[in-house]
């Protein structure tokens, strides 16, 4: 049995859409795939899968990020 779907329309700046489509194409994804992945994470977590804030926080370097992920998720 197929699942019903809903059409979602969104306005996105053309230059951003072009850049994002190139990245998604390299990943083998369509924009609708990315939106579905985002929505699945919102549904699973009950919130956005990233922080939205007006306060600047520097990005973690790769080593710190790997350490934090390992502590949270265990060894790969």
Secondary structure by P-SEA (a helix, b strand, c coil): cbbbbbbbbbbccaaaaaaaaaaaaaacccaaaaaaaaaaaaaaacccccccccbbbbbbcaaaaaaaaaaacccc
